[in-house]
Amino acid sequence: MSQETREKPKRAVVAAVQLSNVSDVEFEASLTELRQLAKTLGFEAAGTFTQKRAKFDQTAYFGTGKREELRFLAEDADLILVDHEISPSQARNLEKETGCEVMDRTMVILEIFHRHARSRAARAQVEIARLGYMAPRMREAAKLAGPQGRGRSGVGGRGASESRTELDRRKIRDRISELEKELAAMGAERKTQRARRQERPGLARVALVGYTNAGKSTLMRALTGNEALVADKLFATLDTTVRALHPESVPRVLVSDTVGFIKNLPHGLVASFKSTLDEALEASLLLHVVDASDAGYERQLAVTEEVLDEIGAKGVPRLIVFNKIDRGGDERELRALYPKSIVMSARRDGDVGRLRDAIVAFFRRDLVEAELFLPWAVQRLRGEIFSNFEVLEEKAGNEGTSFRVRGEPEAVKQLRKRLSGKKS
């Protein structure tokens, strides 16, 4: 019998308090999201537990009577996932009364980020976020420990547990500082690489942005013809992937995927993962991918716009792409509400073709036609002309070849400058 057969599936109870200012629709959407997060962690749902309250219980998040009910529901579960960020004391008291391990929403997301980060930058960002989450909890844990770690006199001296906590906190601060320096160095290296890319003529950039699990990776694969990780899980990929639009166009377009957004993503995580969204700032066009089959798609739009504003990408042109229309959603309504959007399925070749045409049309709007003359002595530049321009006409003469091309003004200018230098 295999190990997978012997192992009992891990089960988690999704638990949340609905505050009076939260609508039923918004509350259920958040719970659904938490269930998806649980799935991404490898847990299957063992049940959902909710309570309506004016505010969270300061002792253990849920009210006293409800905690007893939760204890019975969690008897066969391995974990309780709480749909809010709670304090260490609330988590510890809830664990005591239910006999089950407790993880809050922030810790769930951090754990997923930790498992899925692959690049050096993503791993460093994850570690910074995890350490930032732990530091204030260590302070509270030390307070909860009380006077147990103090010296023998019980007064006056600094306790062993307190000193140990301060040492650990100092190590955390030093480690965060070290990681931030590493990220700064990596950021400088990325800027240099991007500057080199931008110096190349005929190159355009488009970035996929949007809610996690909106189908960005599937769309990326369809647009570029390259294999990308495609999984029905939240945050299936954290690292930015860059590929060329396929078939290649004039100008050549690079397509990049970015980490997905999520509702109630803690501010510290947004800050830590800002560099994973740098591709959005470098792009000339953003494809804002939205899950058309999700009844709460308007919430997806709002969350993404909010985060884009936060990272400074508000002014970057964007095209809304309603994906997964084959799974549900009202296509006619979406087209009426968002007439400039594209409603499609990344699994339908015709739809992908329409999107590709829209991308190419965006980057061709400023192209110019020009005449270029290539002397026979520099025919090695012929390949560069066909790579960077659309060749409309080609005529061979006694001294060389004349081309009528369509391309970016700057690319035309740079090539003419090089040709002028060759002549001299």
N, C-alpha and C positions, 0 to 999 in steps of 0.2 A: 504493500500500500504506500502510495506517495505521501510526502510530507504535506502537500496541499490538501490531500484527502483527509489526513488525520487532523489537521488544524481546524479548530472551530472558528467560524467567521466572527470577526469582531463586530460588536453591536454598540450603537450609541443612541442615547435619548436626546432629542433636540428640545431644548427648554428655553422659554422666554417669558418675560413680563411685558404685557402690553400697557403702555402708559396712556393716560386719557387723551393726550394730544396726537396719538398715532391712529390713523384710520385702519379699518379692517383690511382693506386692500393692500396698504403699505406694509402692515404687519405680516400678512400672509406671504407677500413677496419676499420679505426678509427671511422668513422661516424657510421658504423654498430654497433660497440662496444658501442658507446654512446647511440644509440637507445635501445640496450639491457639494459644498465644502467637505462635509463628512464623507461623501462618496469619494472625493478626491484623496482624502486621507486613508481610504481603504475600509471605512466603516459602513455597515448597512444599518438602516434606520430600525431602531427597536421601539419607536413610538415618539409622539410629540406631546409635550407638556406645557401648558400655558396658564397664565393668571393675569387678570386685569387689576391694576393698582394705580393709585395716583402718583406713587413714587416707589423706587426700589427699597426693599427692606435693608437697612444698614447693616444688620447682623449677618444675614445669609441670602440676600437677594430676594428670595421668595418669602411670603408670610409663613408664620409658624405652622398653621394647619396644612398649608400646601406642601410644605417640606416633608411632612409625614406621608402625604399622598405620593410624592415623588419617590420616596424611599421604596415603596411597593412597586412602582413602575420600573425602577432601575435595578430591581433584584437580579434580572437576567442580562443586564447591560454591562459593558466594560468601561463606559465613559458617558458623562453628561456634558453635552455641548451647550453652553449658555450664549445666547444671541446678543450679548453686550459685553463690554469690558468691565470686569469686576475687580475688586480689591483682593489682596491675598487673604485678608481676614474673612471676607465673604466666601471666598473659594474654600478656605480651610473649614469654616463652620458648616458649609453646605456638604462638603465631603464627609465630615463627622456624622452629620444627621442622616445622610443617605447611604453611607458605606460605599460610595462609588467615586472614582476619580472625576474631577471637574476641570474642563478647559473652557476659557472664555473665547469669544469670537476673535479677538486680536491674536491670541496664542495659536488658534487654529490656522489663521492666515500665515502667521510667521512660520509655523511648522511646514506648511505647504510650500512656502517660498524656499525654506531651507532644503527641502527634498528635491526641488525642481531646478534650483540654480545650477548652472553649468560653468559659465565663464568666470574668470577671476573677478571681474567687476561685479557681477551679480552676486557671487558668494560674499564678497566684501560688504556689499550693501545689505545683504541678509544678516550678516553677523552684527553690523552696526545697529540695525533695527532690533535684533534680539537682545543685544546688550543694553540698548536704551530702554527696552521694555522691562528688563530684569532689575536695573539699578534702583528705581524707586520701590520696587517690591522687596528688595533686600533690606531697605531701611525699615519698611513696615514689619517685615519678618523679625528684625532685631527687636523692635518695640514689643511685638507679640511674645517674644521669648522672655520678657520681663527681667527680673533681677537674678535669674538663674545663673548667668555667667559672671556675676560680679565676684570680687575678691572675698576672702574669708570674713572680713569685717562686715560685708553686706552693704557698706556705705562708703562714700568718698572715692573709692578707686574705680578705674575704668574696667569693666568686666571683660573677661576673655572673649565672650561672644561678640561684644560690642567692638573690641579691637580687631577681631577677625573680620567682622563685617566691614569696618572702615578700610582694612587692608584689601578686601575683595573689591570694594567700591573703587579704590585707587587703581587697582589692576584693570578694572573695567574702563575707567577714564583713560588710562594709558593705552589700552588696546584700541579704544574708539579713535583716539588721536592718531595712532599708528595706521589704522585702516583708512582714516580720512586722508592722510598723506599719500597712501598708496593709490586711493581713488583719484586724488588730484593729479598724480603723475600719469595715471592711465588716461585721465581726461585730457591732459595736455597732448599725449600721444595720439588720441583719437582726433583732436582738433587739427593736428599736423596732417594726419591721413586724409581728413575731409578737405583740408585746404588743397592738398595735391589733387584730389578727385575733382574739386571745383575748377582747377586750372585746366582740366581736360575739356576740350570743346565738344559740343553735341551731347552733353550728359544732363539728364533731368532726373529729379528724385520725387518719388511719391511714397507716403507712409500710410500703412493701415493702422487705424486707431479705433478704439471702441471697447465695449463691454467685454469682459472675459466670457468665453464660450459663445460668442456671437458668430463664430465660424470664420474668424480671420485667418487661421492657419490653412483651412481648406481652400479659402479664396486665394491665399498666397500661392499655394501649390497649383491651383488652376491657372493663375495669371502668369506664372513663371515656368511651369513645366518641371519644377524641381520638387523633390520629396521634402516635405516639412512635417514635423510631428503633428498628427491630427488625432485628438482624443476628446471624448465627450466628458471632459472634466474641467473644472475651473483652474485657471493658471497652469494649463498644460505646458506652456513655455514661458520662460521669464527673460530669455536672452534675445536680443535683437538679431534678426536674420535679414540679410540683404541679398537679393537676387535680381537679375535682369528680366525685364518684361519679355515674354516669349509668345510668338515670334518677335525677334528684335525689330524695333521701329526706328524711324528718324524723326526727332533725335532719339538716341538710345536712352531708355528709361530704366532707372533702378528702383525696385520695389522693396520696401522694408516693413517687417512686422514688428509690433511693439507689445509690451506687456499689457494685458487687459485691465480695465478699470472695474471697480466693484463698489457697491453702495456701502457706506459707513467704513470705508477704508481709513484707518487711523492716520491722522495728519503726519505722524512720525514716519509712517511707511511711505506716504506720498513723497516726503522729503528725501528719504533714503533711496527711493527708486526713481528719482527725478532724472538721473543720467540714463536710465533705460528708455526714457522718452525723448532723449535728445534727437533721435531720428525725426521726430515730429517737428522739431524746431528747424532742422536742416532741410526739410522737404519743401518743395514748391507747391505741392498739392497733398491734402490729407483726404484719405478715403475713410469716412466715418461709418464704420460697419455696425449695423443694428440688427438684432434678431427679430425679424418680422413676425415670427410665430409666437413671440412672448407677448402676452396681453399687457404687460407692463413696459412696453417698448419706449413709451414716453419718459419713463424714469431712467432708462438706459441713456437716452439722448441727453437728459438733464445732467446726469452724473458725469458723462464724458465731457460735455461742454464745460462743466465746472472745473474739472481737473485740467483740461486744456488751457483754460484761462489762468489757472494757478501756475502752470509751468511757463506761461508767457507765449503761448501759441495762438492767442486769440485772433491775430491778424493773418494767419496762414489760410489761404483759400481752401475750401473743403467741398467734397461731394458726398452727400448722404447716400449710403448704399444699404437698402433694406434686404438683408440676406435671409435664407431659409424660408422663402415664401412657399416652397413646396411642402413645408411641414405645417403650414397654417398661416392665418392672417388674412386681412381683407385687402387684396391688391388694388381694387378700385378706390377704396377709401384712402389708402396710402398715397396713391398717385394724385388724388384730389387735394389732400392736405399738404403734400410735399411735391409739387409739380416738377421741380428741378432735380428730384432724386432719381435713383435707379432702383427698381424693385426686381429682385432676381433670386436665383438659387445658384450657388457656386457649383452645384452638381449638374447643371445644364449647360452644355457647350454654347448654345446660342446666347444665353444670358451673359456668360463670361465674355463672349465675343463683343457684345454690345458695350460692356463695361470697358473692355480693352480699347475699343474705338473711342469711347468718351475720354479715356486717359490720354490717348495719342492726340486727339483733337485739342485737348487743353494745352498740351505742350507745343502744338503746331500753330497756335493762334498768332504767335509773333514771328513766325518764320518769314524769311525773305527769299526772293529769287535773285540769283547772281550768276555772272559769267566768270569762269575761271579758265586760265590757260596754263597747261602743264607741258613745259618743254620736254623733249625726249630725254634729256640728260637727267631729269628728276622723276622719271616714271615710277620710281619706287613709292611715290606719294599717292599713286593711283588708288591703292587699297584703302588709304586713309580717307580719300574723297568718298568712296563707296560706303565706308563705315560710318562717316559722320554726316553725310548729306544724302538727300534723295536726288538721284541723277535723273534729270528730265530729258536731257539730250546730250549726245556725245558725237563729236566730229574730229576725225584725224586729219592733220595737215602736214605740210613739209617740215615744219619746225617743232611740232608737238601736237597735243590734243586739246581741243576746246570743249569745255563742259558748261552746260546750263544746269544749275543745281538749285535746290531749295534747302535752306538750313537756318540755323540761328545766326543772327547778325554778328555776334562776337566770334563765332567759329569761322565765318567767312573772313572777318577782319584778320584773325590770327593766321589763317592759311595764306591769305594774300601777302601778309607781312613776311612770312617765311619764303614764299615764292619770290618776292622782291629781293630778299637777301640772297637767294640762290643766283638770281640774274646778275647781281653786282659782283 
